[in-house]
Amino acid sequence: MAFIDYIPEDRASEELKKLYDRYRAAWGGVDNIIRIHGPNPPSMEKHNELYRHLMRGPSPLSFVQREMIAVVVSVANRCHY
């Protein structure tokens, strides 16, 4: 669970509902790492821009290598994201 409160989908404003729908994960819900930006929707969009750039932008590392680094860092930080 995040230390930052998130806004549940059933209490989200129309603007936030649209963002939740845009960033819905393959499993059908919105990941907590995205939902924590609910109180500040512009930060949700900026977070996603940064993530896409880091994971999919030009790099000498492949996407798989970047994912492996993210997993190792998450484990080291005891973060389930």
Secondary structure, DSSP 8 states (H G I E B T S, - for coil): --SS----GGG--HHHHHHHHHT--TTSS--HHHHTTTTSHHHHHHHHHHHHHHHHSS-SS-HHHHHHHHHHHHHHTT---
